[in-house]
Structures are given as C-alpha cells and as structure tokens.
Amino acid sequence: MADTIKGKLAEAGNAISETAQKVGNRIGEKAEEAKDWAKEKLHKAQNRADENADKAENAAEAAKEDAKAKAGGCDCN
C-alpha cells in the first residue's frame, strides 16, 4: 500500500488502466459476436432469396410449358 499521495495516484492510475483494458477487451468480444451474428443472418437471408428465386424460375417454366401445351392443342395434363 502506498504511503504517499504520489504512490496512491499511481495505484489508482494502474487500477483505471487495468479496468479500461478489461472493458476494451469485452467490447471487442461483443463486437466480434455481433459481426458473426450479422454474417449468419445475412447468409440465411441469401439462402432464402436463392431458394425463392429458384421456385419462381421453376414456376415460370411450368407456366410457359402449360401455355405452350394449351396453344398447341396438346391435352398432356
């Protein structure tokens, strides 16, 4: 334990420095978690968008085939 004001100030400065470093590390960890969460959500959204685009393309192709079959007089259903 410091007996002088200078020693007490040095101890307080060290304690503040250690606490600031812990807080900084914690903020960094949380920022990394937030980044990972956002990447995961973006990936899931992209997958859903790709699936919906594929479904729409398949539906359009089926509708085109149906229209072609009706126009040709084919009773292929």
MOPAC internal coordinates of N, CA, C and O (Angstrom, degrees):
PM7 1SCF
backbone

  N    0.0000 0     0.00 0     0.00 0    0    0    0
  C    1.4509 1     0.00 0     0.00 0    1    0    0
  C    1.5177 1   107.91 1     0.00 0    2    1    0
  O    1.2310 1   121.45 1   -43.45 1    3    2    1
  N    1.2972 1   114.84 1   136.55 1    3    2    1
  C    1.4642 1   119.78 1  -177.26 1    5    3    2
  C    1.5222 1   109.95 1   -79.03 1    6    5    3
  O    1.2310 1   121.35 1   -40.11 1    7    6    5
  N    1.3296 1   115.02 1   139.89 1    7    6    5
  C    1.4585 1   120.43 1   179.99 1    9    7    6
  C    1.5198 1   112.17 1   -96.51 1   10    9    7
  O    1.2310 1   120.65 1   162.22 1   11   10    9
  N    1.3090 1   116.37 1   -17.78 1   11   10    9
  C    1.4630 1   118.47 1  -176.27 1   13   11   10
  C    1.5256 1   109.87 1  -107.72 1   14   13   11
  O    1.2310 1   121.29 1   -16.62 1   15   14   13
  N    1.3100 1   115.14 1   163.38 1   15   14   13
  C    1.4686 1   120.07 1   177.83 1   17   15   14
  C    1.5202 1   109.56 1   -63.02 1   18   17   15
  O    1.2310 1   120.60 1   140.60 1   19   18   17
  N    1.3168 1   116.46 1   -39.40 1   19   18   17
  C    1.4602 1   121.13 1   179.33 1   21   19   18
  C    1.5307 1   110.21 1   -60.92 1   22   21   19
  O    1.2310 1   120.28 1   136.92 1   23   22   21
  N    1.3164 1   117.08 1   -43.08 1   23   22   21
  C    1.4685 1   121.64 1   178.58 1   25   23   22
  C    1.5113 1   111.63 1   -65.56 1   26   25   23
  O    1.2310 1   120.39 1   138.46 1   27   26   25
  N    1.3248 1   116.85 1   -41.54 1   27   26   25
  C    1.4696 1   120.70 1   178.98 1   29   27   26
  C    1.5229 1   110.98 1   -65.06 1   30   29   27
  O    1.2310 1   120.55 1   139.71 1   31   30   29
  N    1.3268 1   116.55 1   -40.29 1   31   30   29
  C    1.4586 1   120.13 1   177.71 1   33   31   30
  C    1.5272 1   111.11 1   -64.86 1   34   33   31
  O    1.2310 1   120.63 1   141.36 1   35   34   33
  N    1.3126 1   116.41 1   -38.64 1   35   34   33
  C    1.4618 1   120.47 1   178.51 1   37   35   34
  C    1.5270 1   110.46 1   -64.11 1   38   37   35
  O    1.2310 1   120.42 1   136.76 1   39   38   37
  N    1.3331 1   116.81 1   -43.24 1   39   38   37
  C    1.4637 1   120.78 1   177.68 1   41   39   38
  C    1.5271 1   110.93 1   -62.82 1   42   41   39
  O    1.2310 1   120.47 1   136.53 1   43   42   41
  N    1.3209 1   116.71 1   -43.47 1   43   42   41
  C    1.4686 1   120.72 1   178.68 1   45   43   42
  C    1.5229 1   110.46 1   -62.97 1   46   45   43
  O    1.2310 1   120.49 1   138.25 1   47   46   45
  N    1.3255 1   116.67 1   -41.75 1   47   46   45
  C    1.4679 1   120.92 1   177.83 1   49   47   46
  C    1.5160 1   111.56 1   -61.52 1   50   49   47
  O    1.2310 1   120.60 1   137.82 1   51   50   49
  N    1.3319 1   116.46 1   -42.18 1   51   50   49
  C    1.4620 1   120.19 1   178.19 1   53   51   50
  C    1.5243 1   111.41 1   -64.41 1   54   53   51
  O    1.2310 1   120.44 1   138.43 1   55   54   53
  N    1.3275 1   116.76 1   -41.57 1   55   54   53
  C    1.4649 1   120.56 1   179.55 1   57   55   54
  C    1.5270 1   110.36 1   -63.84 1   58   57   55
  O    1.2310 1   120.90 1   137.59 1   59   58   57
  N    1.3258 1   115.89 1   -42.41 1   59   58   57
  C    1.4677 1   119.93 1   178.56 1   61   59   58
  C    1.5259 1   110.23 1   -63.35 1   62   61   59
  O    1.2310 1   120.41 1   137.21 1   63   62   61
  N    1.3127 1   116.82 1   -42.79 1   63   62   61
  C    1.4636 1   121.86 1  -179.99 1   65   63   62
  C    1.5314 1   110.80 1   -61.39 1   66   65   63
  O    1.2310 1   120.13 1   134.23 1   67   66   65
  N    1.3268 1   117.35 1   -45.77 1   67   66   65
  C    1.4593 1   121.37 1   179.37 1   69   67   66
  C    1.5224 1   111.21 1   -62.82 1   70   69   67
  O    1.2310 1   120.60 1   137.20 1   71   70   69
  N    1.3271 1   116.45 1   -42.80 1   71   70   69
  C    1.4621 1   120.34 1   179.77 1   73   71   70
  C    1.5216 1   110.59 1   -65.18 1   74   73   71
  O    1.2310 1   120.33 1   138.13 1   75   74   73
  N    1.3254 1   116.97 1   -41.87 1   75   74   73
  C    1.4630 1   120.54 1   178.86 1   77   75   74
  C    1.5192 1   111.02 1   -62.59 1   78   77   75
  O    1.2310 1   120.41 1   141.64 1   79   78   77
  N    1.3227 1   116.83 1   -38.36 1   79   78   77
  C    1.4603 1   120.09 1   178.55 1   81   79   78
  C    1.5256 1   110.71 1   -66.32 1   82   81   79
  O    1.2310 1   120.22 1   138.38 1   83   82   81
  N    1.3320 1   117.19 1   -41.62 1   83   82   81
  C    1.4647 1   120.60 1   177.74 1   85   83   82
  C    1.5173 1   110.58 1   -62.44 1   86   85   83
  O    1.2310 1   120.47 1   136.44 1   87   86   85
  N    1.3240 1   116.71 1   -43.56 1   87   86   85
  C    1.4634 1   120.83 1   179.50 1   89   87   86
  C    1.5311 1   109.97 1   -63.37 1   90   89   87
  O    1.2310 1   120.61 1   136.14 1   91   90   89
  N    1.3194 1   116.44 1   -43.86 1   91   90   89
  C    1.4668 1   120.30 1   178.47 1   93   91   90
  C    1.5127 1   112.15 1   -60.47 1   94   93   91
  O    1.2310 1   120.68 1   137.86 1   95   94   93
  N    1.3311 1   116.31 1   -42.14 1   95   94   93
  C    1.4621 1   120.25 1   178.11 1   97   95   94
  C    1.5232 1   111.09 1   -63.57 1   98   97   95
  O    1.2310 1   120.98 1   138.65 1   99   98   97
  N    1.3170 1   115.73 1   -41.35 1   99   98   97
  C    1.4734 1   120.59 1  -179.91 1  101   99   98
  C    1.5271 1   110.85 1   -64.45 1  102  101   99
  O    1.2310 1   120.94 1   137.71 1  103  102  101
  N    1.3282 1   115.81 1   -42.29 1  103  102  101
  C    1.4657 1   119.99 1   178.40 1  105  103  102
  C    1.5288 1   109.64 1   -62.89 1  106  105  103
  O    1.2310 1   120.36 1   138.28 1  107  106  105
  N    1.3111 1   116.91 1   -41.72 1  107  106  105
  C    1.4600 1   120.96 1   177.99 1  109  107  106
  C    1.5153 1   112.22 1   -61.23 1  110  109  107
  O    1.2310 1   120.39 1   137.76 1  111  110  109
  N    1.3260 1   116.86 1   -42.24 1  111  110  109
  C    1.4664 1   121.31 1   178.31 1  113  111  110
  C    1.5212 1   110.88 1   -63.09 1  114  113  111
  O    1.2310 1   120.64 1   134.77 1  115  114  113
  N    1.3249 1   116.38 1   -45.23 1  115  114  113
  C    1.4636 1   120.16 1  -178.99 1  117  115  114
  C    1.5290 1   111.12 1   -66.78 1  118  117  115
  O    1.2310 1   120.42 1   143.22 1  119  118  117
  N    1.3291 1   116.80 1   -36.78 1  119  118  117
  C    1.4628 1   120.30 1   177.52 1  121  119  118
  C    1.5282 1   110.16 1   -63.93 1  122  121  119
  O    1.2310 1   120.48 1   139.63 1  123  122  121
  N    1.3137 1   116.69 1   -40.37 1  123  122  121
  C    1.4637 1   121.19 1   178.02 1  125  123  122
  C    1.5353 1   110.39 1   -64.41 1  126  125  123
  O    1.2310 1   120.27 1   137.40 1  127  126  125
  N    1.3203 1   117.09 1   -42.60 1  127  126  125
  C    1.4643 1   120.90 1   177.26 1  129  127  126
  C    1.5300 1   110.81 1   -61.93 1  130  129  127
  O    1.2310 1   120.51 1   137.72 1  131  130  129
  N    1.3095 1   116.63 1   -42.28 1  131  130  129
  C    1.4656 1   120.67 1   179.56 1  133  131  130
  C    1.5278 1   110.88 1   -64.35 1  134  133  131
  O    1.2310 1   120.64 1   139.95 1  135  134  133
  N    1.3226 1   116.38 1   -40.05 1  135  134  133
  C    1.4666 1   120.89 1   177.93 1  137  135  134
  C    1.5280 1   110.50 1   -63.10 1  138  137  135
  O    1.2310 1   120.46 1   134.74 1  139  138  137
  N    1.3284 1   116.73 1   -45.26 1  139  138  137
  C    1.4625 1   120.94 1   179.49 1  141  139  138
  C    1.5232 1   111.39 1   -62.88 1  142  141  139
  O    1.2310 1   120.58 1   138.63 1  143  142  141
  N    1.3398 1   116.50 1   -41.37 1  143  142  141
  C    1.4652 1   121.57 1   178.53 1  145  143  142
  C    1.5265 1   109.97 1   -61.58 1  146  145  143
  O    1.2310 1   120.62 1   134.12 1  147  146  145
  N    1.3168 1   116.42 1   -45.88 1  147  146  145
  C    1.4624 1   120.79 1  -178.74 1  149  147  146
  C    1.5310 1   110.85 1   -63.84 1  150  149  147
  O    1.2310 1   120.30 1   139.06 1  151  150  149
  N    1.3321 1   117.04 1   -40.94 1  151  150  149
  C    1.4608 1   120.22 1   178.51 1  153  151  150
  C    1.5245 1   110.82 1   -63.22 1  154  153  151
  O    1.2310 1   120.50 1   138.99 1  155  154  153
  N    1.3275 1   116.65 1   -41.01 1  155  154  153
  C    1.4608 1   120.85 1   179.47 1  157  155  154
  C    1.5246 1   110.73 1   -63.66 1  158  157  155
  O    1.2310 1   120.41 1   134.30 1  159  158  157
  N    1.3336 1   116.82 1   -45.70 1  159  158  157
  C    1.4615 1   120.37 1  -179.98 1  161  159  158
  C    1.5222 1   111.16 1   -64.45 1  162  161  159
  O    1.2310 1   120.06 1   140.36 1  163  162  161
  N    1.3204 1   117.49 1   -39.64 1  163  162  161
  C    1.4572 1   121.92 1   178.19 1  165  163  162
  C    1.5229 1   110.36 1   -63.57 1  166  165  163
  O    1.2310 1   120.42 1   138.07 1  167  166  165
  N    1.3228 1   116.81 1   -41.93 1  167  166  165
  C    1.4614 1   121.44 1   179.31 1  169  167  166
  C    1.5339 1   110.36 1   -63.01 1  170  169  167
  O    1.2310 1   120.54 1   135.76 1  171  170  169
  N    1.3252 1   116.57 1   -44.24 1  171  170  169
  C    1.4616 1   120.07 1   179.01 1  173  171  170
  C    1.5241 1   110.97 1   -63.56 1  174  173  171
  O    1.2310 1   120.45 1   137.87 1  175  174  173
  N    1.3303 1   116.74 1   -42.13 1  175  174  173
  C    1.4616 1   120.52 1   179.47 1  177  175  174
  C    1.5309 1   110.51 1   -64.07 1  178  177  175
  O    1.2310 1   120.20 1   139.98 1  179  178  177
  N    1.3189 1   117.22 1   -40.02 1  179  178  177
  C    1.4629 1   120.74 1   178.48 1  181  179  178
  C    1.5168 1   110.73 1   -64.12 1  182  181  179
  O    1.2310 1   120.44 1   139.04 1  183  182  181
  N    1.3312 1   116.76 1   -40.96 1  183  182  181
  C    1.4683 1   120.02 1   178.00 1  185  183  182
  C    1.5162 1   111.09 1   -62.29 1  186  185  183
  O    1.2310 1   120.51 1   136.50 1  187  186  185
  N    1.3426 1   116.63 1   -43.50 1  187  186  185
  C    1.4608 1   120.04 1   178.16 1  189  187  186
  C    1.5188 1   111.10 1   -63.10 1  190  189  187
  O    1.2310 1   120.23 1   138.84 1  191  190  189
  N    1.3152 1   117.17 1   -41.16 1  191  190  189
  C    1.4633 1   120.45 1   179.20 1  193  191  190
  C    1.5255 1   110.46 1   -63.92 1  194  193  191
  O    1.2310 1   120.10 1   138.75 1  195  194  193
  N    1.3185 1   117.42 1   -41.25 1  195  194  193
  C    1.4661 1   121.00 1   178.27 1  197  195  194
  C    1.5239 1   111.03 1   -63.93 1  198  197  195
  O    1.2310 1   120.59 1   137.10 1  199  198  197
  N    1.3265 1   116.47 1   -42.90 1  199  198  197
  C    1.4686 1   120.40 1   178.71 1  201  199  198
  C    1.5225 1   110.87 1   -62.59 1  202  201  199
  O    1.2310 1   120.50 1   136.62 1  203  202  201
  N    1.3234 1   116.66 1   -43.38 1  203  202  201
  C    1.4628 1   120.04 1  -179.95 1  205  203  202
  C    1.5224 1   111.15 1   -66.36 1  206  205  203
  O    1.2310 1   120.08 1   142.89 1  207  206  205
  N    1.3278 1   117.46 1   -37.11 1  207  206  205
  C    1.4595 1   120.52 1   177.11 1  209  207  206
  C    1.5265 1   110.27 1   -64.56 1  210  209  207
  O    1.2310 1   120.22 1   138.46 1  211  210  209
  N    1.3270 1   117.18 1   -41.54 1  211  210  209
  C    1.4668 1   120.81 1   177.60 1  213  211  210
  C    1.5218 1   111.06 1   -63.33 1  214  213  211
  O    1.2310 1   120.26 1   137.06 1  215  214  213
  N    1.3268 1   117.11 1   -42.94 1  215  214  213
  C    1.4659 1   120.53 1   178.65 1  217  215  214
  C    1.5190 1   111.09 1   -62.69 1  218  217  215
  O    1.2310 1   120.61 1   137.39 1  219  218  217
  N    1.3251 1   116.45 1   -42.61 1  219  218  217
  C    1.4615 1   120.14 1   179.34 1  221  219  218
  C    1.5240 1   110.87 1   -64.20 1  222  221  219
  O    1.2310 1   120.57 1   138.81 1  223  222  221
  N    1.3260 1   116.52 1   -41.19 1  223  222  221
  C    1.4640 1   120.47 1   178.97 1  225  223  222
  C    1.5229 1   110.54 1   -64.30 1  226  225  223
  O    1.2310 1   120.45 1   137.15 1  227  226  225
  N    1.3263 1   116.75 1   -42.85 1  227  226  225
  C    1.4634 1   120.04 1   178.44 1  229  227  226
  C    1.5199 1   111.45 1   -64.63 1  230  229  227
  O    1.2310 1   120.11 1   139.79 1  231  230  229
  N    1.3187 1   117.40 1   -40.21 1  231  230  229
  C    1.4611 1   120.78 1   178.61 1  233  231  230
  C    1.5267 1   110.60 1   -65.38 1  234  233  231
  O    1.2310 1   120.40 1   140.97 1  235  234  233
  N    1.3277 1   116.84 1   -39.03 1  235  234  233
  C    1.4651 1   120.56 1   178.59 1  237  235  234
  C    1.5219 1   110.97 1   -65.25 1  238  237  235
  O    1.2310 1   120.62 1   138.78 1  239  238  237
  N    1.3197 1   116.41 1   -41.22 1  239  238  237
  C    1.4636 1   120.05 1   178.06 1  241  239  238
  C    1.5242 1   111.23 1   -64.87 1  242  241  239
  O    1.2310 1   120.49 1   138.51 1  243  242  241
  N    1.3267 1   116.67 1   -41.49 1  243  242  241
  C    1.4614 1   120.13 1   178.25 1  245  243  242
  C    1.5219 1   110.61 1   -64.13 1  246  245  243
  O    1.2310 1   120.21 1   138.49 1  247  246  245
  N    1.3165 1   117.20 1   -41.51 1  247  246  245
  C    1.4600 1   120.48 1   178.88 1  249  247  246
  C    1.5248 1   110.25 1   -64.60 1  250  249  247
  O    1.2310 1   119.98 1   141.57 1  251  250  249
  N    1.3086 1   117.65 1   -38.43 1  251  250  249
  C    1.4629 1   122.21 1   178.60 1  253  251  250
  C    1.5271 1   110.36 1   -64.10 1  254  253  251
  O    1.2310 1   120.80 1   136.33 1  255  254  253
  N    1.3173 1   116.07 1   -43.67 1  255  254  253
  C    1.4680 1   120.68 1   178.21 1  257  255  254
  C    1.5309 1   110.81 1   -64.05 1  258  257  255
  O    1.2310 1   120.39 1   139.55 1  259  258  257
  N    1.3263 1   116.86 1   -40.45 1  259  258  257
  C    1.4645 1   120.68 1   178.02 1  261  259  258
  C    1.5188 1   110.66 1   -62.83 1  262  261  259
  O    1.2310 1   120.85 1   135.98 1  263  262  261
  N    1.3301 1   115.99 1   -44.02 1  263  262  261
  C    1.4607 1   120.12 1  -179.75 1  265  263  262
  C    1.5212 1   110.11 1   -65.08 1  266  265  263
  O    1.2310 1   120.16 1   140.59 1  267  266  265
  N    1.3335 1   117.31 1   -39.41 1  267  266  265
  C    1.4622 1   121.28 1   179.07 1  269  267  266
  C    1.5310 1   110.27 1   -65.14 1  270  269  267
  O    1.2310 1   120.29 1   138.68 1  271  270  269
  N    1.3213 1   117.04 1   -41.32 1  271  270  269
  C    1.4626 1   121.27 1  -179.63 1  273  271  270
  C    1.5206 1   110.64 1   -66.00 1  274  273  271
  O    1.2310 1   120.13 1   139.47 1  275  274  273
  N    1.3450 1   117.35 1   -40.53 1  275  274  273
  C    1.4585 1   120.24 1   179.03 1  277  275  274
  C    1.5109 1   111.43 1   -68.95 1  278  277  275
  O    1.2310 1   119.53 1   142.38 1  279  278  277
  N    1.3019 1   118.50 1   -37.62 1  279  278  277
  C    1.4520 1   122.65 1  -179.31 1  281  279  278
  C    1.5255 1   110.54 1   -69.61 1  282  281  279
  O    1.2310 1   120.41 1   147.13 1  283  282  281
  N    1.3026 1   116.83 1   -32.87 1  283  282  281
  C    1.4623 1   120.73 1  -178.80 1  285  283  282
  C    1.5158 1   113.06 1   -84.17 1  286  285  283
  O    1.2310 1   120.11 1   175.21 1  287  286  285
  N    1.2985 1   117.39 1    -4.79 1  287  286  285
  C    1.4514 1   120.69 1  -179.46 1  289  287  286
  C    1.5085 1   113.98 1    78.62 1  290  289  287
  O    1.2310 1   120.19 1  -173.05 1  291  290  289
  N    1.3060 1   117.24 1     6.95 1  291  290  289
  C    1.4518 1   121.33 1   179.54 1  293  291  290
  C    1.5237 1   109.05 1   -75.84 1  294  293  291
  O    1.2310 1   120.62 1   -47.21 1  295  294  293
  N    1.2997 1   116.42 1   132.79 1  295  294  293
  C    1.4647 1   121.23 1   177.80 1  297  295  294
  C    1.5171 1   107.88 1  -104.47 1  298  297  295
  O    1.2310 1   121.74 1  -116.75 1  299  298  297
  N    1.3472 1   114.27 1    63.25 1  299  298  297
  C    1.4617 1   121.35 1  -171.56 1  301  299  298
  C    1.5187 1   114.04 1   -87.28 1  302  301  299
  O    1.2310 1   118.80 1   177.04 1  303  302  301
  N    1.3089 1   119.89 1    -2.96 1  303  302  301
  C    1.4636 1   121.72 1  -176.03 1  305  303  302
  C    1.4402 1   110.09 1   -69.08 1  306  305  303
  O    1.2310 1   120.10 1   180.00 1  307  306  305

